[in-house]
Each structure stands twice: as C-alpha cells, then as structure tokens.
Amino acid sequence: MKNQEANLSLTPAHILTLGSGWFPTNPGGLERYVYELIYQLSASRDIIELCGVGLPKDEDNSPIKLTNLASPDSKIWQRFWSIRQNFQKTRISNPDAINLHFALYSFPILDILPKGIPITFNFHGPWASESKQEVMRNKLSIFLKRRLIEQTTYNRCDRFIVLSKAFGNILHQEYHIAWDKIHIIPGGVNIEKFQPNLSRPAARQQLNWPENRPILFTSRRLVHRVGLDKLLEAISIIKPKVPDIWLAIAGRGHLQATLEQQAQELGLENNVKFLGFLPDEQLPLAYQAANLTVMPSQSFEGFGLAITESLACGTPVLCTPVGGMPEILTLFSPELITTSTEATAIAEKLQQILLAEIPTPSREDCRQYAVTNFDWQKIAQQVRQVILA
C-alpha cells in the first residue's frame, strides 16, 4: 500500500474535474473549493481539466485547461443540452480519474463519461433539501432534484469525499451511500493568502472601519439557513451591555432588504454595516480587522470554510452547533460553540466573549491550528489519494 501511495505521489495524473461556476466570478463555497483544489493539484504537476458553466476562456500560461460547457443564463433544458453536446465535442483522450462536484451539471453527461475510469464525487451538500428550505416549495421539483438528478448521479460514482462527518451522515442516511465509499477530508485554506500580516488597527484603517469598537465579522450568502436574522436579534439583546458593538456583514442574497429592515426595526442602524459583495482580496483584511468572526448557521453547514480562513488570519470564531462546524472547533476552542442555534444562545456567548468572561484563543494559536490542520497543500494531497486510488 505504501508503494502504491508513493507511486501516486510521483506520477503526474490527468484528472477531469466537473464543477459549477468560476471563482471568483461566482464567490460561493463550492466554487472556491474547486478553484483552490485544482490549482493545488496542478502545482504537483498533475494535468487538470476543469469543465463547468460560465467558465472563462483558457488563460495564457495557466496550468489548468478550462472547458466551458454552457451559459449560466440559459434555460435549464438548454444548459443540459449544451453541457452534453460540448462535453462530447471536447473529448480527446481519457483521463486517469474523474472528479465531480455538482450533481446538476454531472447528470447530463453520466452515460457518456469514459468507461472504466474511477469517478469520485465531492458531496458539498444536499442540493434538493437546501433548495426546499431557501426558495422552492414545488414538491415535483424537489422530487426531481433528489430522486432523479442527485440519486442517479451518486449511483454512478465509485467513491465520495465529504468535508465533515455530519455531511457523511447525510450522504449515508438520505442517499443510501455505503460508508466504505465515503472519505472524510476537511476543507483547506490558502495559508499564504490568509495570514495575520497586519495589526488589527492597520487592517481597520485600510477598510475604513471604526478603530475603537468591538467588531464582529461574518461573510455569508444572505439566505435563510445562515442565521443572520438570529445574529441581528442577538446583537440587539447584548447591546445594552455592549453599546458600541459593531457587526460587519459581507455578502449578497435575496434576504438583504429583509435583513436591513430588521436591523432598522431593532434600532441597530449604528451597530450593523451591510458591506454587500466584498472583493476576495479584502477578505483577509476583514478577518484581521475583527475581534471575532461569527457563523450563526441554522442548517446545512457541511464545513464552514470561513472558519478556517478566519483562524488562519489569527481571528477566533464563534459558531452554532450545526453541521461540520463543531468538528473544526471542538478540539481547539469548544467554549466558542453556542449551546443552540437560538438568538439567546448566540447572545449569551457573544456577551461572555466581549466582556472577557470566557477565554478566547490568541492570534498565534488560531494561526497555528489552521496551518497544522487545514493547509490546502496537505488537504489537496489527501484528496488526490482518494481520486486516484
């Protein structure tokens, strides 16, 4: 077995990857994960082709071959047809392994994938269930997403990677995937990009943030499951004891107007700032400028890349006991995991932290924990071993 692993590490491989959109044009967790993974693999001399929807043309001197299969603005049936047609047209040689990341765009090509090539699916979440919770109420659409698209796709795959045991349980229980096919490998963080290279005052000055207030930061899609409404309520609860608290919310989503109205109704106009889309290059600044990063998710948080990014920048994180997030923090700072997802539980922990009633990890300890456990270079090699096994 050791000889096999050594051979895998020495021999460059041709890996065909199917994602969704392109990071940073689409600044989602899945897109960021795929982007970081393929560049880490290409750095180890592997030949990587990324297929997806809305991808840019091949960049000069890029180690990654980009194959755009469809326009993200087209209707779904047109996307399916385009994905299938363009995938067939662009096939020249068979890869050594296939790595799928999104069931919707994998489904149209399942029957034309090269035979005899191992297929690994990175399960980033229960797509149908997330859709049902956020925007969809059509039972037929939910059924088709889960039973037709997701289940059919998963049945075609040989092995699976999940970022947490929590999502492994969902894959096993809801989609009936055997545990011996599931590999738990956490997400990674680019430790060169996310690092504590500025003092907190310097980072705040660059962002034009308040200099002498306790600042909380969260970077989230503005949708129901991430719990920003609960966080706003928690801020209103602790405001009498921490009147100068300031919350910076980065991200876009269909709930923005609703959340802004909630903040106004709670009298938090001077305590909450909606930043909108925060350019990727400013994320490390924002983590370093904050006293604390907050992840108030209510459901379907398979890992929480923002947690590892914040820790790599030296800033501790408060999270709710949801999905894979506690798996990151339990061995490091379990006291920063709330007792429930309710606003009162979030408020209680925030107050204890901001009033120094419970200890928080140092900047150096946060950084070291992230580097030791979530360095993308190490994580990518673990993923590679599974993909090529």
TORTISE-340022 format. One record per residue (C-alpha): chain; y negated, z, x. Coordinates in steps of 0.02 Angstrom, whole numbers, m for minus. Each point is the difference from the previous one (the first is absolute). Layout:
BEGIN
{cadena A y Y z Z x X}
...
//
This chain:
BEGIN
{cadena A y 0 z 0 x 0}
{cadena A y m120 z 42 x 142}
{cadena A y 36 z m169 x 80}
{cadena A y m38 z m87 x m164}
{cadena A y m167 z 92 x m14}
{cadena A y m42 z m43 x 180}
{cadena A y 36 z m184 x m33}
{cadena A y m108 z 5 x m156}
{cadena A y m145 z 71 x 99}
{cadena A y 14 z m130 x 139}
{cadena A y 28 z m161 x m100}
{cadena A y m149 z m74 x m93}
{cadena A y 42 z m35 x m182}
{cadena A y m66 z m120 x m132}
{cadena A y m46 z 106 x m151}
{cadena A y m53 z m78 x m165}
{cadena A y m113 z 120 x m97}
{cadena A y m58 z m19 x m180}
{cadena A y m148 z 107 x m50}
{cadena A y m131 z m16 x m136}
{cadena A y m182 z m25 x 53}
{cadena A y m92 z 7 x 165}
{cadena A y m76 z 155 x 78}
{cadena A y m146 z 34 x 13}
{cadena A y m48 z m125 x m135}
{cadena A y 111 z 101 x m117}
{cadena A y m22 z 179 x 62}
{cadena A y 155 z 74 x m82}
{cadena A y 130 z 115 x 73}
{cadena A y 138 z m131 x m7}
{cadena A y m109 z m132 x 82}
{cadena A y m54 z 119 x 138}
{cadena A y 181 z 52 x 32}
{cadena A y 60 z m180 x 15}
{cadena A y m148 z m49 x 109}
{cadena A y 28 z 141 x 123}
{cadena A y 189 z m24 x 2}
{cadena A y m2 z m186 x 39}
{cadena A y m127 z 20 x 140}
{cadena A y 99 z 142 x 78}
{cadena A y 159 z m105 x m8}
{cadena A y m86 z m152 x 74}
{cadena A y m62 z 109 x 143}
{cadena A y 182 z 29 x 47}
{cadena A y 20 z m190 x 16}
{cadena A y 84 z m28 x m169}
{cadena A y m40 z m162 x m90}
{cadena A y m76 z 50 x m167}
{cadena A y m36 z m111 x m149}
{cadena A y m95 z 80 x m144}
{cadena A y 10 z m86 x m170}
{cadena A y m111 z 58 x m142}
{cadena A y m131 z m43 x m129}
{cadena A y m181 z m29 x 49}
{cadena A y 35 z 3 x 186}
{cadena A y m125 z m80 x 120}
{cadena A y 44 z m149 x 107}
{cadena A y 83 z 32 x 167}
{cadena A y m126 z 73 x 120}
{cadena A y m14 z m73 x 175}
{cadena A y 93 z 102 x 131}
{cadena A y 76 z 110 x m136}
{cadena A y 178 z 58 x 36}
{cadena A y 38 z m5 x m187}
{cadena A y 42 z m157 x m98}
{cadena A y m85 z 12 x m170}
{cadena A y 72 z m99 x m146}
{cadena A y m103 z 3 x m159}
{cadena A y 111 z m31 x m151}
{cadena A y m124 z 5 x m145}
{cadena A y m173 z 44 x m60}
{cadena A y m20 z 178 x m67}
{cadena A y m119 z m67 x m133}
{cadena A y 128 z m115 x m81}
{cadena A y 99 z 47 x m156}
{cadena A y 161 z 92 x 32}
{cadena A y 115 z m146 x m46}
{cadena A y m102 z m115 x 112}
{cadena A y 14 z 127 x 141}
{cadena A y 189 z 8 x m22}
{cadena A y 18 z m189 x 5}
{cadena A y m117 z m16 x 150}
{cadena A y 89 z 139 x 95}
{cadena A y 167 z m84 x m25}
{cadena A y m59 z m175 x 43}
{cadena A y m101 z 49 x 153}
{cadena A y 135 z 113 x 68}
{cadena A y 126 z m142 x m7}
{cadena A y m120 z m122 x 81}
{cadena A y m39 z 112 x 148}
{cadena A y 179 z 43 x 51}
{cadena A y 44 z m69 x 171}
{cadena A y 127 z 121 x 74}
{cadena A y 91 z 155 x m55}
{cadena A y m68 z 171 x 55}
{cadena A y 104 z 141 x 71}
{cadena A y m52 z 117 x m139}
{cadena A y m98 z 2 x m162}
{cadena A y m118 z 142 x m48}
{cadena A y m66 z 4 x m179}
{cadena A y m141 z 114 x m61}
{cadena A y m46 z m50 x m177}
{cadena A y 123 z m41 x m140}
{cadena A y m118 z m111 x m100}
{cadena A y m19 z m127 x 140}
{cadena A y 179 z 19 x 63}
{cadena A y 78 z m38 x m170}
{cadena A y m42 z m188 x m6}
{cadena A y 88 z m36 x 166}
{cadena A y 152 z 113 x m8}
{cadena A y 124 z m142 x m27}
{cadena A y m74 z m109 x 138}
{cadena A y m7 z 131 x 137}
{cadena A y 111 z m48 x 148}
{cadena A y 179 z 55 x m30}
{cadena A y 84 z 122 x 117}
{cadena A y m165 z 74 x 64}
{cadena A y m21 z 189 x m26}
{cadena A y m137 z 45 x m126}
{cadena A y m94 z 164 x 13}
{cadena A y m116 z 52 x m141}
{cadena A y m141 z 123 x 35}
{cadena A y m17 z 95 x m163}
{cadena A y m183 z 49 x m19}
{cadena A y 13 z 66 x m176}
{cadena A y 66 z m27 x m177}
{cadena A y m110 z m147 x m46}
{cadena A y 42 z m4 x m186}
{cadena A y m27 z 187 x m22}
{cadena A y m166 z m6 x 91}
{cadena A y m58 z m145 x m109}
{cadena A y 51 z 94 x m157}
{cadena A y m100 z 152 x 49}
{cadena A y m157 z m92 x 52}
{cadena A y m35 z m152 x m107}
{cadena A y 150 z m63 x m97}
{cadena A y 68 z 54 x m167}
{cadena A y 102 z m156 x m43}
{cadena A y 183 z 56 x m5}
{cadena A y 66 z m175 x 27}
{cadena A y m107 z m24 x 157}
{cadena A y 59 z 167 x 70}
{cadena A y 181 z m45 x m38}
{cadena A y m16 z m170 x 85}
{cadena A y m83 z 77 x 153}
{cadena A y 133 z 132 x 24}
{cadena A y 163 z m77 x m61}
{cadena A y m30 z m182 x 41}
{cadena A y m115 z m7 x 151}
{cadena A y 25 z 166 x 89}
{cadena A y 185 z 31 x m33}
{cadena A y 51 z m180 x 34}
{cadena A y m96 z 2 x 164}
{cadena A y 75 z 164 x 57}
{cadena A y 176 z m56 x m44}
{cadena A y m21 z m145 x 123}
{cadena A y m49 z 113 x 146}
{cadena A y 116 z 75 x 130}
{cadena A y m100 z 153 x 49}
{cadena A y m160 z 92 x m41}
{cadena A y m138 z 94 x 89}
{cadena A y m100 z 135 x m88}
{cadena A y m143 z 101 x 71}
{cadena A y 58 z 165 x m74}
{cadena A y 151 z 87 x m74}
{cadena A y m98 z 9 x m163}
{cadena A y m2 z m190 x m17}
{cadena A y 180 z m8 x 61}
{cadena A y 45 z 107 x m150}
{cadena A y m92 z m119 x m117}
{cadena A y 88 z m151 x 76}
{cadena A y 169 z 86 x m16}
{cadena A y m21 z 77 x m173}
{cadena A y m101 z m133 x m92}
{cadena A y 65 z m158 x 83}
{cadena A y 177 z 61 x 43}
{cadena A y m10 z m42 x 185}
{cadena A y 133 z 91 x 102}
{cadena A y m67 z 127 x 124}
{cadena A y 98 z m79 x 142}
{cadena A y m113 z m153 x m17}
{cadena A y m162 z 102 x 5}
{cadena A y m89 z 43 x 163}
{cadena A y m145 z 124 x 1}
{cadena A y m133 z m47 x 128}
{cadena A y m176 z 69 x m23}
{cadena A y m156 z m107 x 6}
{cadena A y m95 z m17 x 162}
{cadena A y m179 z 15 x 59}
{cadena A y m90 z m101 x 131}
{cadena A y m41 z 142 x 118}
{cadena A y m119 z m106 x 103}
{cadena A y m107 z m46 x m149}
{cadena A y 10 z 169 x m87}
{cadena A y m48 z 130 x 129}
{cadena A y m126 z 142 x 18}
{cadena A y m123 z m85 x 117}
{cadena A y m160 z 65 x m80}
{cadena A y m64 z 171 x m44}
{cadena A y m19 z 38 x m185}
{cadena A y m192 z m3 x 8}
{cadena A y 3 z m167 x 92}
{cadena A y 116 z m78 x m128}
{cadena A y m109 z 64 x m143}
{cadena A y m155 z m69 x 83}
{cadena A y 78 z m174 x 14}
{cadena A y 48 z 2 x m184}
{cadena A y m164 z 78 x m55}
{cadena A y 94 z 144 x m81}
{cadena A y m71 z 177 x m24}
{cadena A y 1 z 97 x 163}
{cadena A y 11 z 180 x m58}
{cadena A y 113 z m4 x m153}
{cadena A y 189 z 24 x m16}
{cadena A y 66 z m176 x m29}
{cadena A y 161 z m54 x m84}
{cadena A y 59 z m179 x 18}
{cadena A y 126 z m103 x m97}
{cadena A y 42 z m185 x 11}
{cadena A y 90 z m58 x m156}
{cadena A y 21 z m139 x m125}
{cadena A y m96 z 59 x m154}
{cadena A y 150 z 6 x m117}
{cadena A y 78 z 137 x m106}
{cadena A y 145 z 54 x 111}
{cadena A y m109 z 49 x 150}
{cadena A y m76 z 149 x m92}
{cadena A y m185 z m22 x 37}
{cadena A y m44 z 67 x m173}
{cadena A y 92 z 161 x 46}
{cadena A y m93 z 8 x 165}
{cadena A y m169 z m17 x m85}
{cadena A y 47 z 139 x m120}
{cadena A y 54 z 108 x 148}
{cadena A y m168 z m29 x 85}
{cadena A y m90 z 59 x m157}
{cadena A y 108 z 158 x m2}
{cadena A y m42 z 52 x 178}
{cadena A y m180 z m59 x 2}
{cadena A y m70 z 172 x m50}
{cadena A y 77 z 75 x 159}
{cadena A y m25 z m152 x 112}
{cadena A y m159 z m77 x m72}
{cadena A y m32 z m120 x 145}
{cadena A y 173 z m82 x m5}
{cadena A y m5 z m190 x 18}
{cadena A y 140 z m120 x m45}
{cadena A y 4 z m179 x 65}
{cadena A y 115 z m117 x m98}
{cadena A y 42 z m168 x 78}
{cadena A y 86 z m136 x m99}
{cadena A y m8 z m116 x m148}
{cadena A y 94 z m9 x m164}
{cadena A y m13 z m15 x m188}
{cadena A y m41 z 185 x m23}
{cadena A y m160 z 1 x 102}
{cadena A y m121 z 2 x m148}
{cadena A y 104 z 134 x m87}
{cadena A y 3 z 110 x 154}
{cadena A y m185 z m21 x 32}
{cadena A y m35 z 53 x m180}
{cadena A y 115 z 150 x 20}
{cadena A y m92 z 55 x 158}
{cadena A y m166 z m13 x m92}
{cadena A y 64 z 99 x m149}
{cadena A y 63 z 136 x 118}
{cadena A y m171 z 11 x 83}
{cadena A y 63 z m63 x 167}
{cadena A y m131 z m133 x 33}
{cadena A y m51 z 87 x 162}
{cadena A y 178 z 45 x 49}
{cadena A y 95 z m164 x m15}
{cadena A y m31 z m169 x 80}
{cadena A y 97 z m156 x m53}
{cadena A y 2 z m108 x 154}
{cadena A y 86 z m151 x m76}
{cadena A y 94 z m109 x 122}
{cadena A y m6 z 78 x 173}
{cadena A y 24 z m128 x 140}
{cadena A y 158 z 34 x 98}
{cadena A y m93 z 28 x 162}
{cadena A y m95 z 145 x m81}
{cadena A y 156 z 94 x m57}
{cadena A y 24 z 93 x 166}
{cadena A y m183 z 51 x m7}
{cadena A y 20 z 68 x m177}
{cadena A y 153 z 103 x 45}
{cadena A y m89 z 74 x 151}
{cadena A y m158 z 37 x m100}
{cadena A y 94 z 104 x m130}
{cadena A y 53 z 181 x 7}
{cadena A y 152 z m43 x m105}
{cadena A y 88 z m153 x m73}
{cadena A y 65 z 25 x m177}
{cadena A y 147 z m89 x m82}
{cadena A y 7 z 58 x m183}
{cadena A y 135 z m123 x m56}
{cadena A y 86 z 30 x m167}
{cadena A y 152 z m117 x 18}
{cadena A y 81 z m141 x 99}
{cadena A y m63 z 45 x 173}
{cadena A y 142 z m61 x 108}
{cadena A y m77 z 54 x 164}
{cadena A y m188 z 10 x 19}
{cadena A y m59 z m103 x 149}
{cadena A y m172 z 80 x m16}
{cadena A y 77 z 167 x 48}
{cadena A y 63 z m64 x 168}
{cadena A y m163 z m94 x 31}
{cadena A y m103 z 156 x m30}
{cadena A y 113 z 109 x 108}
{cadena A y m9 z m129 x 141}
{cadena A y m190 z 16 x m11}
{cadena A y 15 z 189 x 15}
{cadena A y m42 z 44 x m180}
{cadena A y 117 z 110 x m105}
{cadena A y 61 z m57 x m171}
{cadena A y 22 z 84 x m168}
{cadena A y 129 z m79 x m115}
{cadena A y 87 z 30 x m165}
{cadena A y 190 z 26 x m7}
{cadena A y 33 z m181 x m48}
{cadena A y 121 z m129 x 70}
{cadena A y 14 z m13 x 188}
{cadena A y m164 z 89 x 44}
{cadena A y 78 z 174 x 18}
{cadena A y 129 z m75 x 117}
{cadena A y m141 z m37 x 121}
{cadena A y m87 z 169 x m9}
{cadena A y 139 z 127 x m30}
{cadena A y 47 z 14 x 184}
{cadena A y m182 z 0 x 55}
{cadena A y m117 z 84 x m125}
{cadena A y 96 z 51 x m157}
{cadena A y m144 z 113 x m53}
{cadena A y m102 z m158 x m33}
{cadena A y 118 z m60 x m138}
{cadena A y m60 z 53 x m173}
{cadena A y 115 z 93 x m118}
{cadena A y m17 z m134 x m135}
{cadena A y m95 z m158 x m44}
{cadena A y m120 z 90 x m117}
{cadena A y m186 z 10 x 36}
{cadena A y 8 z 191 x 7}
{cadena A y 132 z m6 x 138}
{cadena A y m102 z m127 x 99}
{cadena A y m156 z 106 x m23}
{cadena A y 89 z 157 x 58}
{cadena A y 55 z m78 x 164}
{cadena A y m167 z m84 x 31}
{cadena A y m91 z 164 x m23}
{cadena A y 118 z 92 x 117}
{cadena A y m23 z m133 x 134}
{cadena A y m188 z m17 x m14}
{cadena A y m26 z 189 x m1}
{cadena A y 120 z 19 x 149}
{cadena A y 121 z 107 x m100}
{cadena A y 149 z m97 x 67}
{cadena A y 18 z m77 x 174}
{cadena A y m13 z m186 x 27}
{cadena A y 73 z m97 x 147}
{cadena A y m113 z m39 x 146}
{cadena A y m60 z m174 x 42}
{cadena A y 115 z m4 x 151}
{cadena A y 153 z 57 x m101}
{cadena A y m30 z m131 x m134}
{cadena A y m12 z m136 x 129}
{cadena A y 154 z 55 x 95}
{cadena A y 106 z 12 x m157}
{cadena A y m47 z m178 x m51}
{cadena A y 31 z m72 x 174}
{cadena A y 168 z 86 x 16}
{cadena A y 69 z m47 x m171}
{cadena A y m89 z m155 x m66}
{cadena A y m50 z m113 x 146}
{cadena A y 22 z m178 x m66}
{cadena A y 81 z m58 x 162}
{cadena A y 144 z 123 x m25}
{cadena A y 11 z m27 x m188}
{cadena A y 6 z m190 x 19}
{cadena A y 148 z 12 x 119}
{cadena A y 94 z 107 x m127}
{cadena A y m34 z m129 x m134}
{cadena A y 55 z m139 x 118}
{cadena A y 167 z 85 x 32}
{cadena A y 36 z 1 x m187}
{cadena A y m60 z m178 x m31}
{cadena A y 109 z m71 x 140}
{cadena A y 151 z 114 x m20}
//
